[in-house]
Amino acid sequence: MRNSSRSAVDPFIVMDVMEAARKAEEAGRRIIHMEVGQPGTGAPKGAMEALEKSLKADALGYTVSLGIPALRRRIAQLYGDWYGVDLNPERVVVTPGSSGGFLLAFTALFDSGDRVGIGAPGYPSYRQILRALGLVPVDLPTALENRLQPVPADFAGMDLAGLLVASPANPSGTMLDRAAMGALIDAAQAQGASFISDEIYHGLEYEAKAVTALELTDECYVINSFSKYFSMTGWRVGWMVVPEDQVRVVERIAQNMFICAPHASQVAALAALECEPELQANLEVYKTNRKLMLEGLPKAGFTRIAPPDGAFYVYADVSDLTDDSRDFAAEILDKAGVAVTPGLDFDPVRGGGTLRFSYARATADIEEGLARLAQFMAARAPAD
Ligand SMILES: Cc1ncc(COP(=O)(O)O)c(C=O)c1O
């Protein structure tokens, strides 16, 4: 059968790494997972208990498309608790993960052929989802001195229909402070570009609190998820906050594309919002892991790294070691039994010289992974 040209998107390379790691495990090897962008922990206990009760009492059929009203209200309350923003719950749309949010946002905001700016390096699926919808992703190569985040000069005069930013970002973990976020919003709006803020890593911050775009403007789409801080990747539940006059537009698309986010996951998500102590305990593990990584990676020979502000990744410049990060990642998996993500996933141009290390797993795994990486690098070093 004939395929659409829109369907010719690139694979998510990290998924291929995960598959190679799975095969190695099937063959009996113990692999340390520094490739996956997901917590090693499951959903918080309170979420499981709430779901258990609900399974006995409820048929868990469709919910209304915008999401269970109590969940929308509770998410709105989070904006008060976390940022001091008074948010109308009517503006909250519950989505099938933030991935579902991107589909809704891009469909609601853009026409075929519209150009949407995304920072490079950045989360790979932005580019592929845009392409699959007949939109044109415009990579904005970011600079080290801007901590790998876009700045207004990067898209001046580009006539973009949209600008999508992430803070904390994947893979760099860097954040936009209030001034940097504000400058991007102003520059995007001056160009007539819709501003979309991916805030999926909020709650996972190490130095300063992340800024939500909603502190600065109501004229934006904010996308978030229960996948990361709330440790619920497989539950496929997230949310968007959209301007009041966009709610009905998004609702109509959601009704037709998804009907609703999974009902069971919405029940669990509502309870997860009350599980602060457990989620903060997870954060403490990431803090410990981050410290270990920042000490251990340079010792192992991965010296070109910057401390991440948030999320659970370290993005390393390995261009002194390789120009083929895919090949290098395969070598690390084969020889050290450590799965890492090639930078090509995040930056098709410069990513041949970068790797992303995730520290989302248990501390014992991070220790073991770092020891293996050190051994691998010592054996690799050319003898003089
Ligand atoms: C920056 C960023 N946005 C969005 C997603 C998608 O997350 P989900 O669909 O699980 O909410 C990810 C997943 O790793 C991510 O790193």
The ligand as an SDF file (V2000), in Angstrom:
LIG
                    3D

 16 16  0  0  0  0  0  0  0  0999 V2000
   10.3770   17.1170   26.9710 C   0  0  0  0  0  0  0  0  0  0  0  0
    9.3800   16.0130   26.8820 C   0  0  0  0  0  0  0  0  0  0  0  0
    8.1150   16.3120   26.5230 N   0  0  0  0  0  0  0  0  0  0  0  0
    7.1830   15.3470   26.4120 C   0  0  0  0  0  0  0  0  0  0  0  0
    7.4690   14.0060   26.6430 C   0  0  0  0  0  0  0  0  0  0  0  0
    6.3750   12.9780   26.4640 C   0  0  0  0  0  0  0  0  0  0  0  0
    5.8730   12.5640   27.6600 O   0  0  0  0  0  0  0  0  0  0  0  0
    4.4340   11.9200   27.9410 P   0  0  0  0  0  0  0  0  0  0  0  0
    3.7460   11.7350   26.6490 O   0  0  0  0  0  0  0  0  0  0  0  0
    4.7260   10.6420   28.6470 O   0  0  0  0  0  0  0  0  0  0  0  0
    3.7110   12.8840   28.8270 O   0  0  0  0  0  0  0  0  0  0  0  0
    8.7610   13.6620   27.0360 C   0  0  0  0  0  0  0  0  0  0  0  0
    9.1050   12.2510   27.2980 C   0  0  0  0  0  0  0  0  0  0  0  0
   10.2160   11.8850   27.5730 O   0  0  0  0  0  0  0  0  0  0  0  0
    9.7360   14.6910   27.1500 C   0  0  0  0  0  0  0  0  0  0  0  0
   11.0080   14.4270   27.5100 O   0  0  0  0  0  0  0  0  0  0  0  0
  1  2  1  0
  2  3  1  0
  2 15  2  0
  3  4  2  0
  4  5  1  0
  5  6  1  0
  5 12  2  0
  6  7  1  0
  7  8  1  0
  8  9  2  0
  8 10  1  0
  8 11  1  0
 12 13  1  0
 12 15  1  0
 13 14  2  0
 15 16  1  0
M  END
$$$$
